Amino acid sequence: MKIARLLEFHQSNLTPTSLSQNLGDGFLITKNEIYRDVRKKALSLGFTYSAEFNTNYLALPLSQLEILLKTKVLPYSDNVSALFEVEKQIPNSTVWDEVTDGIKKNYVFHESCHAIARSFSDSFFSGAQDNQSTLCRLLIEESFSNTCELLGIIHAEDTAHRIFYELNSYIFMYNDRSQLRKLCAEIGRSSAIQFLIGCYLFSNFLHDKITETDLTTLLKLFNLNSRPSSVHKTLRSVAKIAFELNPRFRWVTTTFYLRLNGLSTTPEKLRQIQFLDFLKRDERFLKLIESLSKFEMV
């Protein structure tokens, strides 16, 4: 697809809540249900967006996450103006494939998910917590962000939508759309979000898979165990998607992020934590996950 056409889509879908300097942002707000719901909720929680130059965020975004959540300002880069300049120099001749590897991506969608998750998490947990409880909270927040990005793929039905969504997401597993659509049709979006948060928790706690015993526990926790066998088949199939995250990204990034939050651990120690016991023992964790699954209604 030519960038001239993409810029047309971008300009014709600008909305009061979209970022005019973030390519495809208004298009996604208009046509992608989860992307739109996340933006609406983040704004209602007092978060704002800024295209002002942020050296540290550009250099190492993960190191700045806690600062963003405290200041409630989520940064992004202008990746629209340069494309308009290209169009002025060589009009209607450049295709997306020629610029896709070099254009700056933005992650306001992912950061907005973190903004929602942290706001909700803070409302359930106050005062000091032990390290493992804090660790579990942080990984629920990350798992919620993973889940929203994954489910947003369902709505990417045409070429422009796919291009804009991939440009604005860490996760783009386009081939999983049909399974995810089936999951939401069978159990509803809220239950799908809860289930996927649970699955991503296993991935973020650096497991390689979910055992049948753990899957049974997970289904009971989210009241999915009484569903028909056909639904269980879908759940088992979808559960595997959470482990398609880049293994090195999971191993290195997770432990680095936790250390930034004062939680020193190793992949081996992380994998040994019985986080399902936390979910069963402290009702706040399950209430947090349930609340996050209905974030657009809260």
Summary of the structure (lengths in Angstrom):
residues: 298
radius of gyration: 19.5
end to end distance: 38.7
largest distance: 62.4
contacts: 925
relative contact order: 0.13
helix: 69%
strand: 3%
